[in-house]
């Protein structure tokens, strides 16, 4: 069973941070950032909470889908930057959108979140005959976790949200989800730590870098090595399931992490960059929101059309990775 995407909606914060803005507080410039990452600007949440961005994107998606929010049976929020430890962002969004009959929960698969969320929603639709629609939301406020003293990582990330309403259909759909937890420490942000005054008899060292509480740590070299292989591997696994070749795919939408990662992965896969949707220049790395934001923009511009075959490929902290091939 496949899915039909009925409506897509996005929300990006009002505040925009250009590369030149970083010169005010770190040693960098536009050329250094642009040539190494492909990023020119990114949106940064100011007053907007994560749930608010998700709610706004969801309302647009629901309106475009032309359905009543009361007919939504499932709300999944994909986020690594929740406003609360509890409740879930999905529960807040469920209430704020009027999806009163939906169950709701969050998925944290970092930058692969939308892939995990969309595939999970499809499985719910397949197994629950009474469920008509599902709402999948990817919403991130990475700016609140970035260490702005770390020149290598703070320039990469932006904030935003994108949502989609889906229904079950007989369209093409195939997925591959995976994780390599041995690399979890390469990209992490700690939530809680044992108070330094507490004495314990056992060593509970998790091996993760002791970054300042809540701040993002990234081992760029290891993440790069992982990402450039994760993209082609994900598609190859899906190709094995479906028999589809790369030539039969109209568009590839990868996680927008870094233009160098995308370019290297495209060479490994043997696909020209002309078939890759790239929006990192004006969004930056928005984690789970990057793939749906690129999808939404491409649909709005008429680049992606109904009936085309799309490959969505994600990779990120966890280390998670995976892909979906679907007919739009």
C-alpha positions as CSV (number, residue, x, y, z in Angstrom):
1,X,0.0,0.0,0.0
2,X,1.2,3.5,-0.8
3,X,0.2,7.0,0.1
4,X,-1.3,10.0,-1.6
5,X,0.1,13.4,-0.4
6,X,-3.0,15.6,-0.3
7,X,-1.5,18.8,1.0
8,X,1.9,20.3,2.0
9,X,2.4,23.4,4.2
10,X,5.4,25.2,5.6
11,X,6.4,27.8,8.1
12,X,9.7,29.5,8.4
13,X,10.6,32.1,11.1
14,X,10.6,35.8,10.2
15,X,14.2,36.3,11.3
16,X,16.9,35.6,8.7
17,X,20.6,35.2,9.5
18,X,22.9,35.7,6.5
19,X,26.5,34.5,6.4
20,X,27.8,38.1,6.9
21,X,25.8,38.3,10.2
22,X,28.1,35.6,11.7
23,X,31.1,38.0,11.3
24,X,29.8,39.9,14.3
25,X,30.7,37.2,16.8
26,X,32.9,34.5,15.1
27,X,35.9,34.6,12.8
28,X,34.3,33.7,9.4
29,X,32.9,35.3,6.3
30,X,30.4,34.7,3.5
31,X,32.9,33.1,1.1
32,X,34.2,30.7,3.8
33,X,30.7,29.5,4.7
34,X,29.3,29.4,1.2
35,X,32.1,27.5,-0.5
36,X,32.3,24.8,2.3
37,X,28.5,24.3,2.9
38,X,26.5,25.8,0.1
39,X,24.6,27.9,2.6
40,X,23.9,31.7,2.1
41,X,21.2,32.3,4.7
42,X,19.0,30.5,7.2
43,X,15.8,31.3,9.2
44,X,16.2,31.5,12.9
45,X,13.4,31.2,15.4
46,X,13.0,34.2,17.6
47,X,9.7,34.3,19.5
48,X,8.4,31.2,17.7
49,X,8.3,27.9,19.7
50,X,8.8,24.6,17.9
51,X,5.2,23.6,18.3
52,X,4.0,27.0,16.9
53,X,5.9,26.5,13.7
54,X,4.6,23.0,13.4
55,X,1.0,24.2,14.0
56,X,1.3,26.9,11.4
57,X,2.7,24.5,8.8
58,X,0.0,22.0,9.6
59,X,-2.9,24.4,9.2
60,X,-1.6,25.3,5.7
61,X,-1.3,21.6,4.8
62,X,-4.8,20.8,6.1
63,X,-6.3,23.7,4.1
64,X,-4.5,22.6,0.9
65,X,-5.7,19.0,1.5
66,X,-9.3,20.3,1.6
67,X,-10.2,18.1,4.6
68,X,-11.6,18.6,8.1
69,X,-9.1,18.3,10.9
70,X,-11.6,16.2,12.7
71,X,-11.1,13.5,10.1
72,X,-7.4,13.2,10.9
73,X,-6.7,9.9,12.8
74,X,-3.0,10.4,13.5
75,X,-0.6,13.2,14.2
76,X,3.2,12.5,14.2
77,X,5.6,15.3,15.0
78,X,9.2,14.7,13.9
79,X,11.6,16.7,15.9
80,X,14.9,16.6,17.8
81,X,14.2,20.0,19.4
82,X,11.0,19.7,21.3
83,X,9.9,22.6,23.5
84,X,9.2,20.2,26.4
85,X,10.5,16.9,27.7
86,X,6.7,16.2,27.9
87,X,4.1,16.7,26.5
88,X,4.9,15.8,22.9
89,X,4.9,18.4,20.2
90,X,2.3,16.2,18.4
91,X,-0.1,16.5,21.3
92,X,0.1,20.3,21.3
93,X,-0.2,20.4,17.5
94,X,-3.2,18.0,17.6
95,X,-5.0,20.4,19.9
96,X,-4.0,23.6,18.1
97,X,-5.1,22.3,14.7
98,X,-8.5,20.9,15.9
99,X,-7.5,17.3,15.1
100,X,-9.6,16.2,18.1
101,X,-10.0,12.5,16.9
102,X,-6.3,11.8,16.3
103,X,-3.8,10.0,18.4
104,X,-0.5,11.8,18.6
105,X,3.2,11.2,19.4
106,X,6.7,12.4,18.5
107,X,9.5,10.7,16.6
108,X,13.1,11.7,17.2
109,X,15.2,10.3,14.4
110,X,17.0,13.7,14.0
111,X,17.6,14.6,10.3
112,X,16.0,11.3,9.2
113,X,12.8,12.1,11.2
114,X,10.5,12.9,8.3
115,X,11.5,9.6,6.6
116,X,10.7,7.7,9.8
117,X,7.5,9.7,10.4
118,X,6.1,9.3,6.9
119,X,6.8,5.5,6.8
120,X,5.3,5.1,10.3
121,X,2.1,7.0,9.3
122,X,1.8,4.8,6.2
123,X,1.9,1.7,8.3
124,X,-0.9,3.1,10.6
125,X,-3.0,3.8,7.5
126,X,-2.4,0.3,6.2
127,X,-3.4,-1.5,9.4
128,X,-6.2,0.7,10.6
129,X,-9.1,0.6,8.2
130,X,-11.0,3.3,10.1
131,X,-8.2,5.8,9.7
132,X,-8.7,8.2,6.8
133,X,-5.9,10.7,7.1
134,X,-2.6,11.2,8.8
135,X,-0.7,14.4,9.5
136,X,3.1,14.2,9.6
137,X,4.9,17.4,10.8
138,X,8.6,18.1,10.8
139,X,9.4,21.1,13.1
140,X,12.8,22.1,14.4
141,X,14.3,25.0,16.4
142,X,18.0,24.0,16.1
143,X,19.2,27.6,16.8
144,X,18.4,27.1,20.5
145,X,20.8,24.1,20.7
146,X,23.6,25.4,18.6
147,X,26.9,26.4,20.2
148,X,27.6,29.8,18.6
149,X,31.2,29.6,19.7
150,X,31.8,26.6,17.5
151,X,32.5,28.1,14.1
152,X,32.4,24.7,12.3
153,X,28.8,23.8,13.4
154,X,26.9,27.0,14.2
155,X,26.9,28.2,10.6
156,X,25.1,25.1,9.4
157,X,21.7,25.1,11.0
158,X,18.4,26.8,10.5
159,X,14.8,26.6,11.9
160,X,11.5,25.9,10.3
161,X,8.6,23.4,9.9
162,X,6.8,21.6,7.1
163,X,3.8,19.3,7.3
164,X,1.9,17.0,5.0
165,X,-1.5,15.4,5.1
166,X,-1.6,11.9,3.6
167,X,-4.2,9.2,2.8
168,X,-3.8,5.6,1.8
169,X,-3.6,4.8,-1.9
170,X,-2.3,2.2,-4.4
171,X,0.6,4.4,-5.5
172,X,4.2,3.3,-5.5
173,X,5.8,3.3,-2.0
174,X,8.9,1.6,-0.8
175,X,11.1,2.4,2.2
176,X,14.3,1.5,4.0
177,X,15.0,2.6,7.6
178,X,18.3,2.0,9.4
179,X,20.5,3.1,12.3
180,X,24.1,2.7,13.4
181,X,24.1,3.5,17.1
182,X,27.9,3.0,17.3
183,X,28.2,6.5,15.9
184,X,25.7,8.1,18.2
185,X,28.3,10.2,19.9
186,X,29.4,11.9,16.6
187,X,26.4,14.2,16.6
188,X,24.6,14.8,19.9
189,X,23.2,17.3,22.4
190,X,22.8,16.3,26.0
191,X,19.5,16.8,27.8
192,X,20.3,16.0,31.4
193,X,23.5,15.2,33.4
194,X,24.2,13.9,36.8
195,X,24.8,16.8,39.2
196,X,28.5,17.2,39.9
197,X,28.0,17.1,43.6
198,X,26.3,13.6,43.5
199,X,28.7,10.8,44.3
200,X,28.2,7.4,42.6
201,X,30.1,4.2,42.9
202,X,29.7,3.2,39.3
203,X,31.1,4.7,36.1
204,X,28.2,5.7,33.9
205,X,30.4,7.5,31.3
206,X,28.5,7.2,28.0
207,X,31.5,8.1,26.0
208,X,29.9,11.2,24.6
209,X,31.7,14.5,24.4
210,X,31.0,16.7,27.5
211,X,29.7,19.7,25.6
212,X,28.0,22.5,27.5
213,X,24.5,21.3,28.7
214,X,22.0,21.3,25.8
215,X,24.6,22.4,23.2
216,X,25.1,20.5,19.9
217,X,28.3,18.7,19.3
218,X,29.3,17.5,15.9
219,X,32.3,15.5,14.7
220,X,32.3,16.8,11.2
221,X,34.7,14.4,9.7
222,X,32.9,11.3,11.0
223,X,29.5,12.6,10.1
224,X,30.7,13.4,6.6
225,X,32.1,9.9,6.1
226,X,28.8,8.4,7.3
227,X,26.5,10.7,5.2
228,X,28.2,10.3,1.8
229,X,27.7,6.5,2.1
230,X,24.3,6.5,3.7
231,X,22.6,8.3,0.8
232,X,23.5,5.8,-1.9
233,X,23.1,2.8,0.4
234,X,19.6,3.8,1.3
235,X,18.5,4.1,-2.4
236,X,20.3,0.9,-3.3
237,X,18.4,-1.0,-0.6
238,X,15.1,0.4,-1.9
239,X,16.1,-0.5,-5.5
240,X,16.6,-4.1,-4.4
241,X,13.0,-4.2,-3.0
242,X,11.4,-2.6,-6.0
243,X,13.6,-3.3,-9.0
244,X,13.6,0.5,-9.8
245,X,16.8,1.9,-11.2
246,X,18.2,5.4,-10.5
247,X,17.3,6.3,-14.1
248,X,13.6,5.7,-13.4
249,X,13.6,8.3,-10.6
250,X,12.5,11.8,-11.6
251,X,13.9,13.6,-8.6
252,X,16.1,12.9,-5.6
253,X,15.5,15.0,-2.4
254,X,18.3,14.4,0.1
255,X,18.6,15.8,3.6
256,X,20.0,19.3,3.1
257,X,23.1,18.9,5.4
258,X,25.9,20.3,3.3
259,X,26.3,20.8,-0.5
260,X,29.6,18.8,-0.4
261,X,27.9,15.8,1.1
262,X,25.1,15.9,-1.6
263,X,27.7,16.3,-4.4
264,X,29.9,13.5,-3.2
265,X,26.9,11.2,-2.6
266,X,25.5,11.9,-6.1
267,X,28.8,10.8,-7.6
268,X,28.8,7.6,-5.5
269,X,25.3,6.9,-6.7
270,X,26.1,7.8,-10.3
271,X,23.4,10.4,-10.6
272,X,23.9,13.9,-12.0
273,X,23.3,16.8,-9.6
274,X,20.6,18.0,-12.1
275,X,18.2,15.4,-10.6
276,X,18.9,16.6,-7.0
277,X,16.6,19.1,-5.4
278,X,18.8,21.5,-3.4
279,X,17.5,24.2,-1.1
280,X,20.3,24.4,1.5
281,X,21.3,27.8,0.2
282,X,18.3,29.6,1.7
283,X,17.2,27.2,4.5
284,X,20.5,25.8,5.8
285,X,20.3,22.4,7.6
286,X,16.8,22.3,9.2
287,X,17.2,18.7,10.4
288,X,13.9,16.7,10.0
289,X,12.3,19.6,8.2
290,X,14.8,19.9,5.4
291,X,13.4,17.1,3.1
292,X,9.7,18.2,3.4
293,X,10.7,21.9,3.0
294,X,12.5,21.0,-0.3
295,X,9.5,18.9,-1.4
296,X,7.0,21.6,-0.6
297,X,9.0,24.3,-2.4
298,X,9.5,22.1,-5.5
299,X,5.8,21.3,-5.7
300,X,4.8,25.0,-5.3
301,X,7.2,25.9,-8.1
302,X,5.9,23.2,-10.4
303,X,9.2,21.4,-10.5
304,X,7.7,18.2,-9.0
305,X,4.5,17.1,-10.7
306,X,1.9,14.4,-10.1
307,X,2.8,11.0,-11.3
308,X,6.6,11.5,-10.9
309,X,8.8,9.2,-8.9
310,X,10.6,10.8,-6.0
311,X,13.4,9.5,-3.8
312,X,13.6,11.0,-0.4
313,X,16.8,10.2,1.5
314,X,17.7,11.2,5.0
315,X,20.7,10.8,7.3
316,X,21.6,12.2,10.6
317,X,22.2,11.9,14.4
318,X,21.7,8.4,15.8
319,X,23.3,7.7,13.4
320,X,20.0,7.2,11.6
321,X,19.5,6.9,7.9
322,X,16.9,5.7,5.4
323,X,14.9,6.5,2.3
324,X,11.5,6.4,0.7
325,X,10.7,6.1,-3.0
326,X,7.1,7.2,-3.8
327,X,4.9,8.4,-6.6
328,X,3.9,12.0,-6.0
